[in-house]
């Protein structure tokens, strides 16, 4: 069964002009460069352990939204 990520599954750190989100169940990281008020596409490290069946696209979109919230502090308007 495929699992959906929860926001609590991510650990966020800011290092100068970089935002790094770690998906704690499997250790993969999403690293974003901050360019003014914009984020780059993330570079993604491979998972360190097998922690279940997560949908990669859902992990990526959750990481992008959390990084955007950390940078701008407001939810995406859809």
Order of alpha helices (4+ residues) and beta strands (2+ residues): beta-beta-beta-beta-beta-alpha
